[in-house]
Amino acid sequence: METLTAIVTAINDFVWGPPMLVLILGTGLFLQARLKLMPVLRIGTGFRMIWKGRRPSAGAAGEISPYAALMTALAATVGIGNIAGVATAIAIGGPGALFWMWMTALVGMATKYAEVLLAVHFRETDDRGEQTGGPMYAIKNGLGPRWRWLGGAFAVFGGIAGFGIGNMVQSNSIAEVMNASFGVSPWISGIVMAVLTGFVLLGGVKRIGAVAEKLVPFMCVGYVAVSLLVLGLYADRIPEAFALILHHAFNPTAATGGFVGAGVLMAMRYGVARGIFSNEAGLGTAGIAQAAGRTRHAAESGLIGMMGTFIDTLIVCTMTGLVLIVTGAWHSGLKGAVLSSSAFETALPGFGANFLAVAIVVFAYTTILGWAYYGEKCWAYLVGTVSETPYRLAWTVFVLVGAVTQLDFVWLVSDTLNAFMAFPNLVSLVLLSPVVVKVTRDYWARRDMPAAIVPPAVSTLR
């Protein structure tokens, strides 16, 4: 087992090393250039589209509202990475890592826009009459039969990785937090999570979307509100915090307290890596959820989808990072969720640690729901919709298994498979970038035309 772990570790270090990070950032920069910075310049439009997406246009194809589709995607991305991942990046790379997370998000907005647009543009109607899409369909329908194997590879990696990174790892985190903070047995946590998960999954994407559009805004707003409370208590340190972030993004961080120091490349590497892990821009997963959204034009889904990266990293992750820095916890020598817990408890004694424990539980549980849908669509692509019921049952069982099992190796394997998912998606984004540009131009041209002469949009395969 040690030999196998060493082999997988070596593979993981390679696939998530500098080449992959450069590939992901390079693809994002390429798309930003081709779109003439439209994703960044249209952030305001994106927020307006989210509000408008709560009530989709009558007659638009899809299963859930664009807003619910975004919440489903955010359910999968806003997770323990926003708490433990940010803490790890700053604990190893210093405050400058947060700056590189911001840069990853700004670049990743173009990536997320493109992958959602393509997922909706090339989506299909399955044998149950439901809209389904994602990178596998974009590859199959956009690149043609010669590339179909690449779509199959994405589905295989996603279908397997989900059971680890989106299921057992999350339920294990919940069980550990509940046991450490409230003395709840992992078996009890696992059984409760399995029952709740099974109930939601049996209702399909409509029930997942209904739960996500209520739970996700609640958890994000609650987390940001408490973070702002902490920042209010340390308001005098906020200017210094931003100065530290900007300075150490381009200058080495000296050793201080329990912090051993870090170079600029370390800050960049961990900031980029944790940023990608948090918002999943480049993995292609968000397109799977957004493809179920009711929309008349793929570019509208793209505008809504790209805001997931903005909300996840530039809002939620920023809150975590600033709390770590203003409280001084970042140089304590702690890492991960323990570091974040220490920071909140320092600012809010008797409340902070318990609040963060609850936040981790809610964040991780919504990730289980979001990834459940991703994995289901991957397997449906491979073997058809007949796989849905067995998959949902298996997913529910693995929630319990993850809660009561040691998962170091599972985490390692699933993290490696995530990188394998990114490669097919990034290849398709580059090759299909002309389609992204064409559909985007079509959308803005329609918006500028008088309403009476706008022809009906066709942005979905039939």
Number of C-alpha atoms within 10 A of each C-alpha: 7 7 8 10 14 11 12 16 16 12 15 20 12 14 20 18 13 14 11 16 18 14 16 25 22 16 21 28 20 18 28 22 12 15 19 13 16 17 26 19 10 13 17 12 14 23 17 13 19 22 13 15 22 15 12 19 13 9 9 13 20 22 20 24 26 30 26 29 35 27 30 31 32 30 31 29 30 30 28 24 25 27 26 21 25 33 34 24 29 29 28 24 28 33 31 30 36 34 25 23 29 20 18 28 31 22 25 32 31 31 34 33 32 35 34 33 32 35 33 36 28 24 27 21 15 14 10 7 10 13 23 25 27 34 35 31 24 28 29 19 19 20 16 10 11 9 16 17 14 22 25 21 18 25 27 20 20 29 25 18 25 26 24 24 23 30 28 27 26 27 31 24 21 28 27 21 22 21 16 12 14 11 11 14 15 23 15 16 22 24 17 13 22 21 14 14 23 18 14 18 22 15 12 16 24 18 15 26 31 18 18 26 21 12 17 23 14 12 19 20 12 14 19 17 13 17 22 17 15 23 20 12 14 14 13 11 17 17 10 13 20 18 14 18 22 17 15 24 25 16 16 18 22 13 12 12 13 13 20 16 17 22 18 17 15 21 30 25 22 25 31 27 23 28 31 24 20 27 32 26 31 29 26 29 28 34 32 30 33 35 31 27 27 27 27 21 22 29 26 22 32 30 28 28 32 30 28 28 31 22 18 23 31 22 15 22 27 21 22 25 25 23 25 27 24 23 22 16 24 30 23 17 14 19 22 18 23 15 24 27 23 23 27 25 19 18 20 17 12 11 12 20 21 19 18 24 20 16 20 24 22 22 28 27 25 29 26 28 27 30 29 26 24 25 27 26 25 27 21 18 22 16 11 14 16 11 15 20 14 11 19 21 15 13 27 24 20 18 30 25 20 24 28 19 15 13 17 10 15 18 19 17 20 22 20 23 23 23 21 21 26 24 21 24 24 23 15 22 27 17 13 18 19 13 17 26 17 11 20 21 14 14 17 11 11 16 11 9 11 8 9 6 8 12 9 9 13 12 19 21 12 9
